[in-house]
Amino acid sequence: MAPSFIRIAPLARRSLHSIRVTTSPGFTKRCLLYNEMSSRSFSATFPGRASMTPVFSPEGVKPIGPYSQAIKANGLVFVSGQIPAETTGALIEGTVAEKTHKMCQNARAVLEAAGSSLEKVVKITVFFQNIDDFKEMNEVYATYFPHKPARSSCEAVRLPAGASIEMDIIALE
């Protein structure tokens, strides 16, 4: 097996560089990296696979770990779990209805940054710390998603950042 090597070659934009990693003869992966000084987005394309583009919205909740707010891939937008929090990540206090409004507003910001919208949502998963909150959440949820996308709901013992409710979303681009 040939040793791995990395070759960086400049592209049209100065802030982007193409990387080719060769691990064995005929096996090549290409992707684009980004320079944080110029942009918060990049895209990665792997031969024979769909391209993936991370999404960042300053109006969305800042990720609390090594993940993207959303990923665009093959005409779909995969939104990471949205919690009822401010852009800083601080959880909001309030009723389940108020928390649901905040999650949906955060999701709207991320979807719009991805070139999508709440109207293009096809699947939602809602996680509850207490499934008894389902009815109150559902009343608010119905106002944001009148087109009735597919949905799953479940109770989880603990959610990230101490949240009591979380939803992740799949939408059309």
N, C-alpha and C positions, 0 to 999 in steps of 0.2 A: 504494500500500500504506500502510495506517495505521501510525503509529509504535507500537512495542511499549510496553506499560506493565504494571506489576505492582501489584495491589491486595491488600493483606493485611487479612483480616477475622478477628476472633477467633471461635473455635468454643466448644463447651461446656466443654472443658478449657482452662484458662488457658495451658498449655504448648504447645498445638497451634495452628497458624494455617493457614488455607486460602489458597492462592495461586492466582490466576487470571492467566495470561499470555495476552494477546491479541496475535497477530502480524498478523492480517488479519481482515476482517469474517467472522464465522461460524466462526473457527478458535480454539478455546479448549482449553487444557489445565489440569487441576486436579490438585493433589497436596497432600499433607500434609507439613509439616516438623516436626521435633522439636526440643525444647530439651534440649541435653545435660545440663542441670542436673537435669532431672526424669526422663529416660528414655533408654534406649539403642535404642529401636525407633521406627519410623515406618512408614507405609504410603503408597504412591503409587498413585493410580488415574487412568487416562487413559481418557476416553470411547471406547468401542469396543474397549478392550483389557482384558486381565486385570489385576487388582490385584497389586502386588508388595510384599512385606513383608520387609525385612532381618531377619536373626536374629542375636542375640548371646548367647553362653553364656560366663559367667566361667570355666567349667571347660574351655572349648575353648582352642585356641591363639589368642592375640591376633593379628589380621591384621598382616602386616608391610608392607602397602601400602594403597592406596585401594580396598578391596573389603570385602565382608561375609563373615562366616563361612558364611552361607547366605542364600538368598532363597526365600521361599515365594511361589508363583505358581500360580494356577489349580488348586489341589489337589495340587501337587507341591512338593517341597523340593529345591533345587539346592545341594548342599554344596560349597563351595570346596575346593581341594586340601588334604588333610590330610597333614601330615608328622609324623615321629616326634619330637615336641618337647613340652616343658613348656608351661604356659600363658603363660609369658614369651616363648616363641619359641625358647628354648635347645634345640638338638638333643640328644637322648639318645644315649648311647654304648651299644653292645651288639650282640647278634646280630641277624640279619634277623628272627628270630622275635620278639625283644623289641621291635624297632622296629614290627613289624606289630601286636603287641598294643597299643602306644601309639597308633598311628594309629587303630585301631578304637575304642579308648576315647575318643579325642578326637572321632571321628565320632559316637559314641553321645551324648556330651554336647551336641553341636550339634543333632543330630536330636531329642533330647528337648526342648531349648529351643524347637524348632520345632513341638512337638506330634506328633512322629513317633517312629520307633524303627528299630533295625537290622533288625527283622523286616519292615519296610515298604519296604526298599531294593529297587529294581527294576533299577538299572544302576550299575556301578562301572567306572571306568577306573583302572588301576594303571600308574604310570610307574616304571621301574627305571633306575638309573644303570648297573646290570649285570644283564642279563636272566638270568644264571646264578643269581640269588637267587630266581627264580620258585618253585622247588620248596619251599624253606624257608618262603617267604611263604605259599604255598598251603596248607601244613599248618595254620598258625594261622588263616588266612582262613576255612577250612572250618568252624572251630568257631564263628565269629561269624556266618556266613552259610550255615546248613544248608539254607535254602530255595533256594539256588543262583540268585541274581539274574544277569541278563545281565552280561557282563564283557568288557572289552578290556584287553590288557596290551601295553606297548611299552617299548623301551629308549630313554632320552633321554640325550644327552651330559651335560647339566647340568640340575639341578633347583633350585628356589628355596632360598635360605638354605643352600646346600651340602648339602641332604638327599640321601640315597642312594635313597630310595623315597618315593612320594607316591601318594595315591589321591583321586579325586573321586567324588562319589556323587549319584545322583538317587533320591529316595524318594517314596512317597505320603505325603500329609500325615496 
